[in-house]
Amino acid sequence: MSERARMRAIIHGRVQGVFFRDFTRTHAMRLALLGYVRNLWNGNVEVVAEGDRETLESLLKQLYVGPSSASVGKIDLEWSEPSGEFSSFEVRYR
């Protein structure tokens, strides 16, 4: 069994206006992860997800690819202990 973790990723590139949030939500829900995705004011996208580390790494691989109309330049990544605050994976608008 893999250890549980929290991943915070800031995705840079052409990631707004290309269905990146929906793409992320779909993959996170398919992987049974909890957390959220949201656009940031500076054009980046933030993803906070909790689950087992191996599954989070699977999501991370998808974030590097993104939807077909996206262009991911880089991802800033932070790992930490899970907070247990989430009950689903959602798109946030703030």
C-alpha atoms as an extended CHARMM CRD file, in Angstrom:
* protein
*
        94  EXT
         1         1  MET       CA              0.0000000000        0.0000000000        0.0000000000  PROA      1               0.0000000000
         2         2  SER       CA              1.3350000000        3.4180000000       -0.9650000000  PROA      2               0.0000000000
         3         3  GLU       CA              1.6790000000        6.2790000000        1.4870000000  PROA      3               0.0000000000
         4         4  ARG       CA             -0.9630000000        9.0050000000        1.4540000000  PROA      4               0.0000000000
         5         5  ALA       CA              0.1790000000       12.4720000000        0.4300000000  PROA      5               0.0000000000
         6         6  ARG       CA             -0.8830000000       15.9310000000       -0.6850000000  PROA      6               0.0000000000
         7         7  MET       CA              0.3510000000       17.4130000000       -3.9520000000  PROA      7               0.0000000000
         8         8  ARG       CA              0.1830000000       21.0920000000       -4.8770000000  PROA      8               0.0000000000
         9         9  ALA       CA              1.0690000000       21.8210000000       -8.4880000000  PROA      9               0.0000000000
        10        10  ILE       CA              1.2270000000       25.1600000000      -10.2880000000  PROA      10              0.0000000000
        11        11  ILE       CA              1.0350000000       24.5830000000      -14.0210000000  PROA      11              0.0000000000
        12        12  HSD       CA              2.6100000000       27.2080000000      -16.2910000000  PROA      12              0.0000000000
        13        13  GLY       CA              2.0840000000       27.6450000000      -20.0030000000  PROA      13              0.0000000000
        14        14  ARG       CA             -0.9890000000       27.9680000000      -22.1930000000  PROA      14              0.0000000000
        15        15  VAL       CA             -3.3060000000       26.3880000000      -19.6330000000  PROA      15              0.0000000000
        16        16  GLN       CA             -6.2890000000       28.7200000000      -19.3760000000  PROA      16              0.0000000000
        17        17  GLY       CA             -9.0940000000       28.7600000000      -21.9110000000  PROA      17              0.0000000000
        18        18  VAL       CA             -8.1380000000       25.2560000000      -23.1150000000  PROA      18              0.0000000000
        19        19  PHE       CA            -10.3190000000       23.0870000000      -20.7970000000  PROA      19              0.0000000000
        20        20  PHE       CA             -7.3910000000       22.3420000000      -18.4790000000  PROA      20              0.0000000000
        21        21  ARG       CA             -9.5620000000       22.4520000000      -15.3450000000  PROA      21              0.0000000000
        22        22  ASP       CA            -12.1060000000       20.0150000000      -16.7730000000  PROA      22              0.0000000000
        23        23  PHE       CA             -9.3030000000       17.7580000000      -18.0410000000  PROA      23              0.0000000000
        24        24  THR       CA             -7.7620000000       17.7330000000      -14.5450000000  PROA      24              0.0000000000
        25        25  ARG       CA            -11.0750000000       17.1260000000      -12.7650000000  PROA      25              0.0000000000
        26        26  THR       CA            -11.8990000000       14.2200000000      -15.0900000000  PROA      26              0.0000000000
        27        27  HSD       CA             -8.5340000000       12.5120000000      -14.4920000000  PROA      27              0.0000000000
        28        28  ALA       CA             -8.5600000000       13.1760000000      -10.7420000000  PROA      28              0.0000000000
        29        29  MET       CA            -12.0620000000       11.7490000000      -10.3670000000  PROA      29              0.0000000000
        30        30  ARG       CA            -11.1340000000        8.7040000000      -12.4620000000  PROA      30              0.0000000000
        31        31  LEU       CA             -8.2130000000        8.1510000000      -10.0680000000  PROA      31              0.0000000000
        32        32  ALA       CA            -10.4450000000        8.6960000000       -6.9880000000  PROA      32              0.0000000000
        33        33  LEU       CA             -8.3690000000       11.6460000000       -5.7710000000  PROA      33              0.0000000000
        34        34  LEU       CA             -9.7010000000       14.4690000000       -3.6040000000  PROA      34              0.0000000000
        35        35  GLY       CA             -8.9800000000       18.1930000000       -3.8950000000  PROA      35              0.0000000000
        36        36  TYR       CA             -9.4710000000       20.9790000000       -6.4170000000  PROA      36              0.0000000000
        37        37  VAL       CA             -8.2380000000       22.7300000000       -9.5360000000  PROA      37              0.0000000000
        38        38  ARG       CA             -8.5330000000       26.4610000000      -10.2300000000  PROA      38              0.0000000000
        39        39  ASN       CA             -7.2840000000       29.1940000000      -12.5190000000  PROA      39              0.0000000000
        40        40  LEU       CA             -4.9250000000       31.7320000000      -10.9860000000  PROA      40              0.0000000000
        41        41  TRP       CA             -4.9560000000       35.4580000000      -11.7730000000  PROA      41              0.0000000000
        42        42  ASN       CA             -1.5520000000       35.2420000000      -13.5040000000  PROA      42              0.0000000000
        43        43  GLY       CA             -2.6210000000       32.7220000000      -16.1690000000  PROA      43              0.0000000000
        44        44  ASN       CA             -1.4010000000       29.6070000000      -14.3660000000  PROA      44              0.0000000000
        45        45  VAL       CA             -3.5050000000       26.7560000000      -12.9870000000  PROA      45              0.0000000000
        46        46  GLU       CA             -3.2960000000       25.4240000000       -9.4250000000  PROA      46              0.0000000000
        47        47  VAL       CA             -4.0300000000       21.7960000000       -8.5610000000  PROA      47              0.0000000000
        48        48  VAL       CA             -4.2390000000       20.5660000000       -4.9740000000  PROA      48              0.0000000000
        49        49  ALA       CA             -4.8950000000       16.8350000000       -4.6700000000  PROA      49              0.0000000000
        50        50  GLU       CA             -4.7620000000       14.2160000000       -1.9440000000  PROA      50              0.0000000000
        51        51  GLY       CA             -4.5420000000       10.4500000000       -2.2030000000  PROA      51              0.0000000000
        52        52  ASP       CA             -1.9030000000        7.7770000000       -2.2890000000  PROA      52              0.0000000000
        53        53  ARG       CA              1.4290000000        8.9600000000       -3.6390000000  PROA      53              0.0000000000
        54        54  GLU       CA              1.5300000000        6.5580000000       -6.5710000000  PROA      54              0.0000000000
        55        55  THR       CA             -1.9070000000        7.7060000000       -7.7710000000  PROA      55              0.0000000000
        56        56  LEU       CA             -0.9340000000       11.3670000000       -7.3820000000  PROA      56              0.0000000000
        57        57  GLU       CA              2.1120000000       10.6960000000       -9.5430000000  PROA      57              0.0000000000
        58        58  SER       CA             -0.2150000000        9.2470000000      -12.2010000000  PROA      58              0.0000000000
        59        59  LEU       CA             -2.2070000000       12.4950000000      -12.1480000000  PROA      59              0.0000000000
        60        60  LEU       CA              1.0170000000       14.4920000000      -12.3530000000  PROA      60              0.0000000000
        61        61  LYS       CA              1.9860000000       12.6510000000      -15.5450000000  PROA      61              0.0000000000
        62        62  GLN       CA             -1.3560000000       13.6800000000      -17.0540000000  PROA      62              0.0000000000
        63        63  LEU       CA             -0.8430000000       17.3030000000      -15.9650000000  PROA      63              0.0000000000
        64        64  TYR       CA              2.4010000000       17.4240000000      -17.9510000000  PROA      64              0.0000000000
        65        65  VAL       CA              0.4480000000       16.3460000000      -21.0430000000  PROA      65              0.0000000000
        66        66  GLY       CA             -2.7430000000       18.3730000000      -20.5320000000  PROA      66              0.0000000000
        67        67  PRO       CA             -5.6050000000       18.5690000000      -23.0200000000  PROA      67              0.0000000000
        68        68  SER       CA             -4.6790000000       18.6910000000      -26.7040000000  PROA      68              0.0000000000
        69        69  SER       CA             -5.0350000000       22.4900000000      -26.9820000000  PROA      69              0.0000000000
        70        70  ALA       CA             -2.8400000000       23.1840000000      -23.9270000000  PROA      70              0.0000000000
        71        71  SER       CA              0.8980000000       23.7440000000      -23.8690000000  PROA      71              0.0000000000
        72        72  VAL       CA              2.4820000000       23.0090000000      -20.4830000000  PROA      72              0.0000000000
        73        73  GLY       CA              5.7420000000       24.8880000000      -19.9730000000  PROA      73              0.0000000000
        74        74  LYS       CA              6.6310000000       23.7350000000      -16.4690000000  PROA      74              0.0000000000
        75        75  ILE       CA              5.0990000000       22.5760000000      -13.2140000000  PROA      75              0.0000000000
        76        76  ASP       CA              6.1050000000       23.8230000000       -9.7760000000  PROA      76              0.0000000000
        77        77  LEU       CA              5.4710000000       20.9940000000       -7.3300000000  PROA      77              0.0000000000
        78        78  GLU       CA              5.1490000000       20.7150000000       -3.5440000000  PROA      78              0.0000000000
        79        79  TRP       CA              4.5380000000       17.5300000000       -1.5530000000  PROA      79              0.0000000000
        80        80  SER       CA              3.1840000000       17.4900000000        1.9930000000  PROA      80              0.0000000000
        81        81  GLU       CA              1.0900000000       15.4870000000        4.4410000000  PROA      81              0.0000000000
        82        82  PRO       CA             -2.6100000000       15.1730000000        3.5050000000  PROA      82              0.0000000000
        83        83  SER       CA             -5.0000000000       17.3900000000        5.4590000000  PROA      83              0.0000000000
        84        84  GLY       CA             -8.1020000000       15.2500000000        4.9800000000  PROA      84              0.0000000000
        85        85  GLU       CA            -10.1560000000       18.4020000000        4.3270000000  PROA      85              0.0000000000
        86        86  PHE       CA            -11.6120000000       17.3080000000        0.9680000000  PROA      86              0.0000000000
        87        87  SER       CA            -14.6060000000       15.0690000000        0.2740000000  PROA      87              0.0000000000
        88        88  SER       CA            -14.4990000000       15.2800000000       -3.5420000000  PROA      88              0.0000000000
        89        89  PHE       CA            -12.5010000000       16.7430000000       -6.4050000000  PROA      89              0.0000000000
        90        90  GLU       CA            -13.8860000000       20.0190000000       -7.7240000000  PROA      90              0.0000000000
        91        91  VAL       CA            -13.2700000000       22.9680000000       -9.9910000000  PROA      91              0.0000000000
        92        92  ARG       CA            -12.9750000000       26.1470000000       -7.9310000000  PROA      92              0.0000000000
        93        93  TYR       CA            -13.6650000000       29.5700000000       -9.3280000000  PROA      93              0.0000000000
        94        94  ARG       CA            -11.8770000000       31.6280000000       -6.6510000000  PROA      94              0.0000000000
